[in-house]
Amino acid sequence: MMRIIFMGTPDFAVPALGAVLAAGHGVVGVYSRPPRAAGRGLAARKSPVQLFAENKGLSVHTPVSLRSAEEQERFKALNADASVVVAYGQILPKAILDAPRYGCFNIHASLLPRWRGAAPIHRALLAGDAETGVAVMRVEEKLDTGAVCLMERTAIGPDETAGELQDRLSGLGAELMARVLSDLGKGSLACWPQHDEGVTYAAKIDPGETRIDWSRPAREVHNQIRGLSPHPGAWFEIDLNGKRERVRALRSTLAEGEGKPGTVLDDQFTIACCKGSVRLLQVQRAGKRPMPVAEFRRGAELPVGSLLH
């Protein structure tokens, strides 16, 4: 078994850390982003990876940056065979990449070289991709360009949300990383360079992309809703009690029906778009929990013919 440094921050990374431990490797250090102020009291909140690691009795490091010589020496002193990187949230300097004996290995949630970058799950859904996958690659200084060591494809469900797809890919990536580390330990790991063709970049989601434009085709609106669910969430506005209120759309499906874009077409909350329509299934009002549309409509009177903005 090998000495592993694990580097990750969000929920997506937790199954991979669990898989490394389950395989019997020695995790000599866990790196995660520093606790962040969150909630009404703005109390410092530890990341999911930090909480999981501390519960397992692992040593956790949360440096603001890895660029100082002191932090790089501390990292090197852990004498790791390899580093596993999963949504850590920092660019790794060359000194960090060169420190582990066999290098650093990253789980990336796409079929590389498609959707290199920060938001591959969101971008795959926004683009209407029919399939995606997970790749384990060697980490290089350039963004997501390293040799791929293992990759697996999976179909995307027609109504699957980013949150649901993330959960599936998280588990799949954990399984692949365990296999990569096993082959690495046996000296049988084979990786291949990425193709030059088919490169696309998954830029971070801009707030300007989150408002629903009902004048777009229904399929694009549906992909926006599921591609941004649950976070940051696609949204629209309603007129309620003489005021405009923002509502997040969390789940939808394609439906039949035509009308002026944004019009409520029936009692099932089918909304007209430019071409076709979408049926909203789950929404969230400001300050409220996510709720089925039937419950939402009991508290917000929006009869057939109402217009969403």
Secondary structure as GFF3:
##gff-version 3
##sequence-region A 1 309
A	DSSP	beta_strand	3	8	.	.	.	ID=ss1
A	DSSP	three_ten_helix	11	13	.	.	.	ID=ss2
A	DSSP	alpha_helix	14	22	.	.	.	ID=ss3
A	DSSP	beta_strand	26	31	.	.	.	ID=ss4
A	DSSP	beta_strand	36	38	.	.	.	ID=ss5
A	DSSP	beta_strand	43	45	.	.	.	ID=ss6
A	DSSP	alpha_helix	48	55	.	.	.	ID=ss7
A	DSSP	beta_strand	60	61	.	.	.	ID=ss8
A	DSSP	alpha_helix	69	76	.	.	.	ID=ss9
A	DSSP	beta_strand	82	86	.	.	.	ID=ss10
A	DSSP	alpha_helix	94	98	.	.	.	ID=ss11
A	DSSP	beta_strand	104	108	.	.	.	ID=ss12
A	DSSP	beta_strand	116	117	.	.	.	ID=ss13
A	DSSP	alpha_helix	120	126	.	.	.	ID=ss14
A	DSSP	beta_strand	131	138	.	.	.	ID=ss15
A	DSSP	beta_strand	148	155	.	.	.	ID=ss16
A	DSSP	alpha_helix	162	186	.	.	.	ID=ss17
A	DSSP	beta_strand	201	202	.	.	.	ID=ss18
A	DSSP	three_ten_helix	207	209	.	.	.	ID=ss19
A	DSSP	alpha_helix	218	227	.	.	.	ID=ss20
A	DSSP	beta_strand	234	240	.	.	.	ID=ss21
A	DSSP	beta_strand	243	255	.	.	.	ID=ss22
A	DSSP	beta_strand	270	272	.	.	.	ID=ss23
A	DSSP	beta_strand	277	285	.	.	.	ID=ss24
A	DSSP	beta_strand	291	292	.	.	.	ID=ss25
A	DSSP	alpha_helix	293	299	.	.	.	ID=ss26
###
